[in-house]
Amino acid sequence: MVKNLKFLRQRAGISQQQLADMVGLSQQSINKYENHDIEPDISALIAFANYFNTSVDFLVGNTEIDHVIEPVAPYDLTKDEAEVIDGYRRLSRSEKESIKNVIANYNKKRGA
């Protein structure tokens, strides 16, 4: 069973048939993946992950991170910088946009 498939589908507000149509599978396959011990092949897992903008790891229950895990560049951060980033990561999408706008406005004022 794909641990988080049903959760993601219900959160998106779509039926098994709608999901099946979007990823090119049958509704019966979606039902088996959600409710029985039937495992999809890797191409189906990738299709689900792409559709829900998540990772295969989240689908199968290997991580609690329910979004695409983006590569990050290593930075040597101060404690204050790390706290700002940690706080930023807890914000909603609209709050993050507000913060980005504030930074852009400060940079414009300084000519950066």
C-alpha positions as CSV (number, residue, x, y, z in Angstrom):
1,M,0.0,0.0,0.0
2,V,1.3,3.5,-0.8
3,K,1.0,5.1,2.6
4,N,0.2,8.7,1.7
5,L,-1.5,8.4,-1.7
6,K,-5.1,8.5,-0.3
7,F,-4.2,11.4,1.9
8,L,-2.8,13.4,-1.0
9,R,-5.7,12.6,-3.3
10,Q,-8.3,13.6,-0.6
11,R,-6.4,16.7,0.2
12,A,-6.5,17.7,-3.5
13,G,-10.2,17.0,-3.5
14,I,-10.2,14.5,-6.4
15,S,-11.7,11.1,-6.9
16,Q,-9.8,7.9,-7.6
17,Q,-11.1,8.1,-11.2
18,Q,-9.8,11.7,-11.6
19,L,-6.4,10.7,-10.4
20,A,-6.3,7.7,-12.6
21,D,-7.2,9.8,-15.6
22,M,-4.4,12.3,-14.7
23,V,-1.7,9.7,-14.4
24,G,-2.8,7.2,-17.1
25,L,-3.9,4.4,-14.8
26,S,-7.2,2.7,-14.0
27,Q,-9.4,3.6,-11.1
28,Q,-9.1,0.0,-9.9
29,S,-5.3,0.4,-9.8
30,I,-5.6,3.5,-7.6
31,N,-8.0,1.6,-5.3
32,K,-5.6,-1.3,-5.0
33,Y,-2.7,1.1,-4.2
34,E,-4.7,2.9,-1.6
35,N,-6.5,0.1,0.1
36,H,-4.6,-3.1,-0.5
37,D,-1.1,-4.4,-0.3
38,I,-0.5,-3.7,-4.0
39,E,2.6,-1.7,-4.8
40,P,2.8,0.4,-7.9
41,D,5.9,0.3,-10.2
42,I,8.4,3.1,-10.0
43,S,6.9,4.9,-13.1
44,A,3.5,5.1,-11.3
45,L,5.2,6.4,-8.1
46,I,7.0,9.1,-10.1
47,A,3.7,10.0,-11.8
48,F,2.0,10.4,-8.5
49,A,4.9,12.4,-7.0
50,N,4.9,14.7,-10.0
51,Y,1.1,15.2,-10.0
52,F,1.0,16.0,-6.3
53,N,4.3,18.0,-6.3
54,T,5.8,15.7,-3.7
55,S,8.5,13.1,-3.4
56,V,8.4,9.3,-3.8
57,D,9.8,9.2,-0.3
58,F,6.7,11.0,1.1
59,L,4.3,8.7,-0.9
60,V,5.8,5.6,0.6
61,G,6.1,7.0,4.1
62,N,9.9,7.5,4.3
63,T,9.6,11.1,5.2
64,E,7.1,13.5,6.7
65,I,8.1,16.3,4.2
66,D,5.1,16.5,1.9
67,H,6.6,18.7,-0.8
68,V,9.3,18.3,-3.3
69,I,12.6,18.2,-1.6
70,E,14.7,20.8,-3.4
71,P,18.5,20.7,-3.5
72,V,20.1,23.2,-1.3
73,A,23.5,24.9,-1.5
74,P,25.6,24.6,1.6
75,Y,26.1,27.9,3.5
76,D,28.0,28.7,6.5
77,L,25.3,30.5,8.6
78,T,25.5,32.5,11.7
79,K,23.1,31.6,14.5
80,D,20.9,34.6,13.6
81,E,20.8,33.7,9.9
82,A,19.9,30.1,10.8
83,E,17.0,31.3,13.0
84,V,15.7,33.6,10.2
85,I,15.7,30.7,7.8
86,D,14.1,28.3,10.3
87,G,11.4,30.9,10.9
88,Y,10.9,31.5,7.1
89,R,10.4,27.8,6.5
90,R,7.5,27.8,9.0
91,L,5.6,30.6,7.1
92,S,2.7,30.1,4.7
93,R,3.3,30.7,1.0
94,S,1.7,34.2,1.2
95,E,3.8,35.1,4.2
96,K,6.9,34.0,2.4
97,E,5.9,36.2,-0.5
98,S,5.5,39.2,1.8
99,I,9.0,38.6,3.3
100,K,10.5,38.4,-0.2
101,N,8.8,41.7,-1.1
102,V,10.2,43.4,2.0
103,I,13.7,42.2,1.1
104,A,13.3,43.4,-2.5
105,N,12.2,46.8,-1.3
106,Y,15.2,47.1,1.0
107,N,17.5,46.1,-1.8
108,K,16.0,48.7,-4.1
109,K,16.6,51.4,-1.6
110,R,20.2,50.5,-1.3
111,G,20.7,50.1,-5.0
112,A,21.5,46.4,-4.8
